[in-house]
């Protein structure tokens, strides 16, 4: 069994901040499953399939990245992939408080799975999918915030 991690998120859309964590995780783990979750408390701009495809395009040069979607408990997905690590990015203290709750619950559900927190690069510490969507909605430039595939997809969503 390899050194496998799961990197979950809604990725609506994937940003350069997300990719920073994914790419750095790919250097540490043998395999990283980027797991696109459908957050029922959010109204997504992109479908799960569109988000998966955008991440695949953005990570096509990383052979140890696999992109899938999952509906259910994250620990069940991790067990299915034989992953012992959940990889999460942190931007600020507020992220830590939110992530601590999820990590604590995951530990109750399966104490064999560890959570690996990685601080995002400072240049992405302000970045969120919500901010990207807001800027794109009003036709502002997101070129420095997302991969080119996502920039094109956002233009299509908001101009189409």
N, C-alpha and C positions, 0 to 999 in steps of 0.2 A: 504494500500500500504506500502510495506517494504522500508527499507533503501537500495536502489539498486544502484550499480555502474557498469560502463562499463570500462574495461581496454583494450584499443585497441593497436594493433601493428602488425607488419609483422611476428615477432617471427621466423625468418629464420636463425638459429633455436632458440628455447627458451633457455635462459642461466640461470645460477644461479642468476644473477642480476635481470632478469625478474621475476623469481620465488620469489625472496626476496620481490619485490613490490606486487606481487599477494598474497603471504601468509600474509603479513602485512595488505593488504587491506581486506583480508578475516576476520581479527580480528575486523575491524572497521565497515564494511558494512554487512548487513544481507545476501545479495547476491552480487556476483561479476561475471559479464559476461565477460569472456576473449574473446575478439572479434578479430579473425585473419583476417586481411585485406590483400588484394592482392594489393601491391604497384606496379602500372604499370610502374614506373620509375626504378624498380629494376628487375634483372633477378634472381628469387629465385632458391635455391638449392633443397628445398623440396616443394612438392605440398601443396596447402592449406589444403587438407585432411590429409596429413602426419603431417603437423605442428599441426593441431587440435589434432590428435591422440597422438602425443608426449606430448603435454600440458596436455591432459586428463590423461595420464599415470603418469606424474610428479605431478599432483594435485589430484590423486585418493583418498588421505586421507583427502581432504578438501571438505566436503559435500555441502558447500555453493558456490562452484565454478562451473560455467557452461561454457563450451567451445563451441563456434560457429564461423562460418565464416560469412562475410557480404561483399557485394559489393554495394557501394553507399556512401551516406553521413553519417558520424558518428552520427550526431544529429538525423537523421531519425532512425537509429538503436537504439539509446538511447531512443527515444520516444516510439518505438515499444516495448521495454523492460520495459517501465515505469521507467527508470532510470533518476535521477535528477543530477547525478554526473558522470563525466569522470575522471577516475583515471590514472594519468601519473607519470612515474618515471623520475627523473632528476639526471644526473651524474655530469654535469659541466655547466659553464656559457653558453657554446655554445649550450647545450640542451635547456636552458631557452630561448635563442633568437629564436630558431626554434619553440619551444612549444608555445611561446607567439603569434606567427603569427597564428597558428592553433586555439588556444584558442580564440583569437580576432575574427576570422572568425566564429567559432562556436557560439560565443555570438551574432553576427549579425544574424545568421541563427535561433537561438533560445535562447533568453535571460533568459529562465527558467532553462537551464542546466548549472551547475557550473563545473569548472575544479578543481580537487584536486591534487596538486603536492606533491609528496613524494620523499624526497632525498633518493637516493640509499645508501646502506651500503658502507662505505669507501672501504671495500675489493673488491667491484665490480665497483668502480668508473671508471676504465679503460676499463671495459668489454663491448664488443659489439658483435653482431652476426657476423659481418664482420671479426673481429679479430679471432673469434672461427673458422670460415670457413677457413681462411688463414692458421692457425696453423694445422688444421685437414688435409687440402689438402696436406701438406708436411709431414704428419704422425707424427706430434708433439703431445704430450699429452694434451688433453683437459679435463682430469679427474676432475680437480679442478675448471672448468669453467661451466660445463653443467651437468644435471642429467644423470645417467647411461644409460637411454634409448636413450638419444640424442647422447651420446658418441658412443654407438653401431651403431646407425643409420648413424652417420658421417663416421665411419669406413666402413660400408657397401657402402655408396655413393662413397667414395674415393678409395676403394680397389676393388669394384665390377665392 
